[in-house]
Amino acid sequence: AIHLLIEDGALSLDDNVRLHLPDLPDFGTPITVRHCLHHTCGYREWGDAMGFGGRLQQDAWEPELVYRWLKKQRALNHAPGEEHLYSNTGYFVLAAVVAAVSGVSFAAFCRERIFEPLGMTNTHFRETLEAVIKNQASSYYREDDGRYVPLISSQALPGATSLQTTIDDMVRWLGNFETPIVGSAKMLDAMHQPGVLNSGQSFPYGSGLEFSTYRGEQVVWHTGGWAGYASLLLRIPS
């Protein structure tokens, strides 16, 4: 979504996120779109930080709550660009940037610009906890004694989380990297550019894509998990 807006000329990787979200805290140094994409922004992890405050995984997690917490932050984990430290908060901020720049919700932008053009008819970002999701798989976890216990996801935080999809639809999304329908080949190449720290050191993470090798072949992948759900998406370009 970010790279589509860049291709539209509406956004830049080096934009300060406060240019689009002026009510975010000013930490005295710019936090850019690039910082958030590459997990070098320094924002504290919302799940961990709010957990220290007593919030549970099964509690309701919605954008207004996390944004309110974010606006109260007084410091960063590290200076922007100094470290690569995974930050769901950074991707939460990116979703808010997409909404601010496009004029529609992040979920609506993705539906109109990505999911519908690719024929991903069973994919959406969960925006409210009240939504009834057809054919949703139940989530659960295993207790220490081996018993399986239901665990309900109460999360509606589009950006870093809350994507509802199917295997068939994800195959369509992966196919776009081979034969672009959404975005250009140049845009997709930009998504694969690894991040670089202030020191000049690069690391194997691009725009929501992790890089490694398996049996000598390049692998592009990512994992996710929440409230008993777990996923691994892996692509071997060759």
Stockholm file with secondary structure:
# STOCKHOLM 1.0

chainA/1-238         AIHLLIEDGALSLDDNVRLHLPDLPDFGTPITVRHCLHHTCGYREWGDAMGFGGRLQQDAWEPELVYRWLKKQRALNHAPGEEHLYSNTGYFVLAAVVAAVSGVSFAAFCRERIFEPLGMTNTHFRETLEAVIKNQASSYYREDDGRYVPLISSQALPGATSLQTTIDDMVRWLGNFETPIVGSAKMLDAMHQPGVLNSGQSFPYGSGLEFSTYRGEQVVWHTGGWAGYASLLLRIPS
#=GR chainA/1-238 SS CHHHHHHHTSCCTTCBHHHHCTTSCCCSSCCBHHHHHTTCSCCCCHHHHHHHTTCCTTSCBCHHHHHHHHHTCCCCSSCTTSCCCCCHHHHHHHHHHHHHHHSSCHHHHHIIIIITTTTCTTCEECCCTTCCCTTCCCCEEECTTSCEEECCCCBCCBTTBCEECCHHHHHHHHHHHHSCSSSCHHHHHHHTCCEECTTSCEESBCSSCEEEEETTEEEEEEEEEETTEEEEEEECCC
#=GC SS_cons         CHHHHHHHTSCCTTCBHHHHCTTSCCCSSCCBHHHHHTTCSCCCCHHHHHHHTTCCTTSCBCHHHHHHHHHTCCCCSSCTTSCCCCCHHHHHHHHHHHHHHHSSCHHHHHIIIIITTTTCTTCEECCCTTCCCTTCCCCEEECTTSCEEECCCCBCCBTTBCEECCHHHHHHHHHHHHSCSSSCHHHHHHHTCCEECTTSCEESBCSSCEEEEETTEEEEEEEEEETTEEEEEEECCC
//
